[in-house]
Amino acid sequence: MHILSSTIWFPPIEDALEDGLLAIGGDLSSERLILAYQKGIFPWYEGETPLWWSPDPRFVLFPEHLVISKSMHQVIKKNLFEYRTNTAFAKVIKQCKNQPRIGQDGTWITDAVESAYNELHLKGIAHSAEAWQNNQLVGGLYGIKMGKLFFGESMFSKVSNASKFAFIQLVNQLKMEGIVLIDCQVYTSHLESLGATMISRDNFKNFLTKYG
């Protein structure tokens, strides 16, 4: 595991430990975060010190493999939610920060993380997908778009199916925009039910080289 200083760099992702941990330290400047995503690295930690990860295998979703259940088809058909993008990014990340997580005492979205991704949004790099109901933000997610890749970060839901609705709408939108792969980082059964799958880190690296 590498220790990062103020110099903006990252070691080769192949140096990551078995659990995917690659480096510790550094900062959350826009320059460092952009470089991280370009290399297939993401921050995820609790506490004050950034931890940088590049797991093998990598959990991803190919937009054309999106699975929409019959129940979600009904939710979409009933127009229970309105889909918007980038109209409330700061609110989305704030809600993701405050969303209770099963098995987690805290959240990796610290004040510093929140500020850093809001800055990336102002630079046109971080984006939000939102589910609205009765003109209230009730679900959504945010992530990073680079080239033909989208890197999902976190989602929240205040109403049943709201985040799933926003995710499905986002995937369909990204597919139309020519996005070829959505990075989901690490396994969750929720995203697996929507069609996400594991690929090797080497394969993921090839997508970064070709489409990032």
KOLZAZA-569761 format. One record per residue: residue number from 1; x, y, z of N, C-alpha, C in turn. Coordinates in steps of 0.02 Angstrom, whole numbers. Example, Ala and Ser with C-alpha at 12.3 -4.5 7.8 and 13.67 -1.06 7.14 Angstrom:
<mitis>
   num     n.px     n.py     n.pz    ca.px    ca.py    ca.pz     c.px     c.py     c.pz
     1      660     -284      390      615     -225      390      660     -165      390
     2      642     -112      354      684      -53      357      645        2      394
</mitis>
This chain:
<mitis>
   num     n.px     n.py     n.pz    ca.px    ca.py    ca.pz     c.px     c.py     c.pz
     1       42      -60        0        0        0        0       44       62        0
     2       27      111      -40       67      171      -48       39      228       -5
     3       84      271       18       66      330       56       72      390        9
     4       17      428        1       18      485      -44       37      549       -6
     5       70      594      -41       89      658      -13       50      713      -50
     6       76      773      -48       42      829      -82       50      825     -158
     7      100      788     -181      110      778     -253       52      737     -281
     8       25      760     -338      -33      726     -367      -10      670     -413
     9      -15      609     -388        3      550     -427      -29      489     -394
    10      -30      433     -431      -54      370     -404       -8      314     -429
    11        3      263     -387       41      205     -408        0      163     -458
    12       32      116     -492       -5       72     -537      -60       35     -499
    13     -119       27     -529     -175       -5     -494     -160      -78     -478
    14     -112     -108     -514      -93     -177     -501      -60     -184     -433
    15      -39     -128     -402       -8     -130     -336      -59     -136     -279
    16     -123     -134     -296     -175     -137     -244     -171     -202     -205
    17     -190     -198     -141     -193     -258      -99     -251     -303     -122
    18     -256     -361      -93     -307     -409     -114     -378     -381     -107
    19     -388     -338      -57     -455     -309      -48     -467     -248      -92
    20     -417     -229     -131     -424     -172     -176     -393     -107     -153
    21     -371     -104      -90     -342      -43      -63     -274      -30      -97
    22     -268       29     -126     -208       47     -164     -163       97     -128
    23     -195      148      -98     -155      202      -69     -195      236      -13
    24     -158      273       28     -188      310       83     -158      380       84
    25     -201      429      100     -176      498      107     -192      541       47
    26     -154      595       40     -167      643      -14     -226      688        4
    27     -255      717      -48     -311      763      -37     -367      746      -86
    28     -419      788      -84     -476      777     -128     -483      835     -177
    29     -427      860     -201     -429      913     -251     -459      886     -315
    30     -488      931     -354     -518      910     -418     -466      875     -462
    31     -405      901     -462     -353      871     -503     -338      800     -483
    32     -334      787     -418     -320      719     -395     -379      672     -409
    33     -439      696     -397     -498      655     -409     -505      636     -483
    34     -494      685     -526     -498      672     -599     -446      620     -619
    35     -385      628     -594     -332      580     -610     -350      510     -584
    36     -380      508     -525     -400      444     -496     -449      407     -542
    37     -501      442     -563     -551      409     -606     -521      389     -673
    38     -477      430     -698     -444      412     -762     -404      347     -756
    39     -380      332     -697     -339      273     -686     -379      214     -657
    40     -444      224     -646     -484      170     -619     -480      164     -543
    41     -471      221     -510     -464      224     -437     -519      267     -408
    42     -545      250     -350     -596      291     -319     -583      297     -244
    43     -603      353     -213     -596      361     -140     -656      331     -104
    44     -643      300      -48     -697      272       -6     -669      260       63
    45     -695      295      112     -666      290      179     -712      319      231
    46     -701      302      293     -733      334      350     -678      364      393
    47     -689      425      415     -636      461      451     -609      518      409
    48     -550      540      426     -523      600      394     -471      585      340
    49     -442      526      340     -388      511      293     -415      474      232
    50     -405      502      172     -430      469      111     -398      401      100
    51     -438      353       82     -415      287       59     -435      280      -14
    52     -389      253      -55     -399      249     -127     -400      175     -149
    53     -450      157     -189     -463       87     -204     -464       73     -279
    54     -444       12     -296     -451      -13     -364     -460      -89     -359
    55     -522     -112     -345     -533     -183     -332     -529     -226     -395
    56     -516     -289     -383     -515     -339     -436     -551     -402     -410
    57     -609     -420     -439     -640     -391     -499     -677     -327     -485
    58     -702     -297     -539     -738     -233     -535     -811     -245     -552
    59     -855     -212     -516     -927     -220     -526     -951     -166     -574
    60     -979     -185     -630     -998     -136     -682    -1066     -155     -712
    61    -1095     -108     -747    -1156     -120     -785    -1147      -96     -857
    62    -1158     -140     -903    -1161     -121     -974    -1233      -98     -987
    63    -1242      -36    -1012    -1310       -8    -1018    -1359      -53    -1056
    64    -1334      -89    -1106    -1378     -132    -1145    -1401     -193    -1106
    65    -1370     -206    -1048    -1388     -264    -1007    -1432     -245     -948
    66    -1457     -183     -947    -1501     -160     -893    -1562     -206     -888
    67    -1577     -227     -827    -1636     -269     -814    -1688     -227     -778
    68    -1748     -223     -807    -1803     -187     -776    -1857     -238     -759
    69    -1872     -245     -695    -1921     -293     -673    -1992     -272     -694
    70    -2038     -320     -691    -2107     -305     -708    -2136     -251     -662
    71    -2118     -256     -598    -2143     -207     -549    -2117     -137     -565
    72    -2053     -132     -587    -2026      -66     -604    -2055      -40     -669
    73    -2071      -85     -715    -2106      -63     -776    -2172      -30     -757
    74    -2206      -59     -707    -2270      -31     -685    -2260       37     -651
    75    -2207       42     -610    -2191      106     -578    -2179      161     -630
    76    -2141      144     -681    -2126      193     -733    -2189      211     -772
    77    -2229      160     -787    -2290      171     -826    -2340      215     -789
    78    -2341      210     -723    -2389      249     -683    -2368      322     -674
    79    -2308      339     -697    -2283      408     -690    -2284      431     -617
    80    -2261      388     -573    -2259      405     -502    -2205      457     -487
    81    -2153      459     -529    -2097      504     -519    -2083      544     -582
    82    -2052      602     -572    -2027      642     -627    -1951      637     -626
    83    -1921      626     -684    -1848      619     -689    -1817      685     -710
    84    -1766      706     -673    -1728      765     -691    -1653      751     -682
    85    -1612      790     -715    -1540      783     -707    -1509      851     -692
    86    -1463      851     -644    -1422      910     -629    -1462      971     -608
    87    -1522      962     -580    -1559     1020     -556    -1550     1030     -481
    88    -1523      979     -447    -1515      985     -374    -1456      942     -351
    89    -1399      951     -383    -1342      909     -367    -1323      914     -293
    90    -1319      974     -267    -1298      983     -197    -1347      948     -149
    91    -1411      950     -166    -1461      916     -124    -1453      841     -128
    92    -1438      815     -188    -1430      743     -197    -1372      717     -155
    93    -1315      749     -159    -1257      724     -121    -1269      733      -46
    94    -1305      785      -27    -1321      795       44    -1366      738       69
    95    -1415      718       28    -1460      663       47    -1422      596       48
    96    -1377      586        0    -1336      525        1    -1294      522       64
    97    -1269      580       84    -1228      585      145    -1268      566      207
    98    -1332      585      208    -1374      574      267    -1414      510      265
    99    -1410      473      210    -1448      411      203    -1422      357      251
   100    -1465      330      294    -1442      275      338    -1423      214      296
   101    -1368      181      314    -1345      121      278    -1346       62      325
   102    -1375        8      303    -1376      -53      344    -1305      -79      353
   103    -1286      -90      416    -1220     -116      431    -1165      -64      434
   104    -1183        1      426    -1134       54      429    -1153      104      484
   105    -1104      122      524    -1116      170      578    -1114      241      552
   106    -1074      252      500    -1067      320      474    -1071      320      399
   107    -1043      371      368    -1044      378      296     -975      399      272
   108     -957      376      212     -892      397      184     -897      468      155
   109     -958      494      148     -966      561      120     -958      612      176
   110     -896      628      190     -880      679      240     -894      748      212
   111     -886      799      253     -894      868      228     -845      881      172
   112     -784      855      178     -732      866      127     -752      832       61
   113     -779      772       66     -801      736        6     -859      774      -27
   114     -906      796       13     -963      834      -13     -940      896      -50
   115     -894      932      -20     -868      993      -51     -831      977     -116
   116     -791      924     -115     -751      906     -174     -794      888     -234
   117     -848      850     -222     -890      829     -278     -936      886     -301
   118     -954      931     -256     -990      991     -278     -946     1032     -324
   119     -882     1034     -310     -835     1070     -353     -830     1036     -421
   120     -829      969     -422     -827      933     -485     -891      945     -525
   121     -947      953     -490    -1009      968     -525    -1006     1036     -559
   122     -978     1085     -524     -971     1152     -553     -925     1151     -613
   123     -880     1102     -616     -835     1096     -674     -867     1054     -730
   124     -929     1031     -719     -963      992     -771     -942      919     -774
   125     -911      894     -721     -886      825     -721     -931      779     -680
   126     -957      803     -624    -1002      763     -582    -1074      781     -599
   127    -1117      730     -600    -1186      739     -622    -1234      704     -574
   128    -1295      730     -571    -1346      698     -529    -1405      676     -572
   129    -1434      620     -552    -1497      595     -581    -1547      595     -525
   130    -1606      623     -537    -1652      639     -483    -1723      613     -495
   131    -1754      588     -443    -1825      570     -444    -1864      620     -402
   132    -1913      652     -433    -1953      702     -400    -2026      678     -395
   133    -2058      695     -340    -2128      677     -330    -2162      737     -296
   134    -2215      762     -328    -2250      821     -302    -2202      878     -290
   135    -2156      885     -337    -2106      938     -336    -2058      934     -277
   136    -2051      872     -249    -2004      860     -194    -1953      809     -218
   137    -1889      821     -201    -1836      773     -217    -1842      713     -171
   138    -1856      654     -199    -1868      595     -157    -1819      538     -170
   139    -1774      547     -218    -1725      495     -232    -1676      518     -285
   140    -1620      483     -289    -1572      501     -341    -1503      473     -328
   141    -1457      491     -372    -1388      468     -367    -1343      518     -402
   142    -1279      511     -391    -1231      554     -425    -1170      514     -445
   143    -1133      541     -493    -1073      507     -516    -1033      551     -562
   144     -981      522     -590     -933      557     -632     -939      532     -704
   145     -940      579     -751     -942      560     -822     -876      581     -855
   146     -843      532     -886     -781      545     -922     -782      505     -987
   147     -775      540    -1042     -776      506    -1106     -841      468    -1115
   148     -836      403    -1129     -894      361    -1138     -906      315    -1077
   149     -882      338    -1019     -889      300     -957     -925      343     -905
   150     -964      310     -862     -995      344     -806     -977      305     -742
   151     -955      341     -691     -933      311     -628     -984      328     -574
   152    -1026      280     -557    -1076      292     -505    -1045      297     -436
   153    -1071      341     -395    -1043      351     -328    -1089      331     -271
   154    -1147      361     -267    -1192      346     -212    -1263      363     -232
   155    -1311      331     -197    -1382      346     -211    -1421      349     -146
   156    -1480      379     -150    -1523      382      -91    -1595      375     -113
   157    -1638      358      -66    -1709      352      -80    -1749      369      -18
   158    -1796      415      -24    -1840      432       31    -1909      401       21
   159    -1922      377      -39    -1985      344      -57    -1968      279      -93
   160    -2006      227      -80    -1993      162     -111    -1987      168     -187
   161    -1934      138     -214    -1920      134     -286    -1894      199     -317
   162    -1886      252     -278    -1865      316     -307    -1795      313     -335
   163    -1747      286     -297    -1678      283     -322    -1673      235     -381
   164    -1710      180     -378    -1709      132     -433    -1737      164     -496
   165    -1790      202     -489    -1819      239     -546    -1767      286     -576
   166    -1734      325     -534    -1684      373     -558    -1626      336     -593
   167    -1606      280     -565    -1551      242     -594    -1570      215     -663
   168    -1629      186     -669    -1652      159     -733    -1657      214     -785
   169    -1684      270     -767    -1689      326     -814    -1620      351     -835
   170    -1574      354     -787    -1506      376     -802    -1473      328     -851
   171    -1478      263     -837    -1446      213     -881    -1472      220     -952
   172    -1538      227     -960    -1567      236    -1027    -1542      300    -1060
   173    -1535      353    -1020    -1509      416    -1046    -1436      408    -1068
   174    -1395      377    -1026    -1325      367    -1042    -1316      323    -1103
   175    -1358      274    -1110    -1355      230    -1169    -1366      271    -1232
   176    -1414      316    -1232    -1428      359    -1290    -1370      407    -1303
   177    -1333      424    -1250    -1276      470    -1256    -1213      435    -1277
   178    -1215      369    -1285    -1157      332    -1308    -1112      305    -1254
   179    -1134      309    -1190    -1095      281    -1135    -1094      205    -1143
   180    -1034      175    -1137    -1027      103    -1149    -1022       62    -1085
   181    -1006       95    -1029     -998       58     -967    -1011      104     -907
   182    -1046       77     -857    -1059      114     -795    -1023       77     -738
   183     -978      112     -706     -940       82     -650     -982       84     -587
   184     -994       25     -558    -1031       19     -495     -984        5     -436
   185     -919       -1     -451     -866       -9     -402     -865      -76     -367
   186     -909      -86     -318     -909     -148     -280     -979     -179     -279
   187     -981     -243     -268    -1043     -281     -274    -1098     -259     -225
   188    -1159     -253     -251    -1219     -249     -209    -1273     -291     -244
   189    -1313     -325     -205    -1367     -366     -233    -1418     -322     -269
   190    -1427     -261     -244    -1474     -213     -275    -1455     -200     -347
   191    -1391     -184     -360    -1369     -169     -428    -1363     -232     -470
   192    -1349     -289     -438    -1347     -352     -475    -1416     -367     -504
   193    -1469     -351     -466    -1537     -363     -490    -1554     -319     -550
   194    -1517     -265     -559    -1527     -220     -615    -1482     -236     -674
   195    -1441     -288     -667    -1401     -310     -724    -1326     -301     -718
   196    -1302     -274     -661    -1230     -264     -653    -1195     -332     -645
   197    -1131     -333     -664    -1093     -395     -664    -1020     -380     -648
   198     -981     -431     -635     -910     -424     -620     -869     -431     -684
   199     -817     -389     -691     -766     -399     -742     -698     -392     -709
   200     -647     -418     -741     -580     -414     -712     -555     -342     -712
   201     -509     -327     -668     -479     -260     -666     -442     -245     -731
   202     -410     -295     -760     -375     -285     -824     -425     -266     -879
   203     -483     -299     -879     -534     -283     -929     -560     -212     -918
   204     -571     -195     -854     -593     -128     -838     -541      -76     -860
   205     -479      -91     -850     -425      -46     -871     -426      -36     -947
   206     -441      -89     -984     -446      -83    -1057     -502      -35    -1077
   207     -558      -38    -1042     -612       10    -1056     -591       81    -1041
   208     -553       91     -986     -528      157     -970     -483      184    -1025
   209     -439      141    -1050     -393      162    -1103     -429      180    -1167
   210     -479      140    -1184     -513      148    -1248     -566      202    -1247
   211     -602      208    -1191     -661      252    -1190     -658      309    -1139
   212     -608      309    -1094     -606      358    -1041     -587      428    -1064
</mitis>
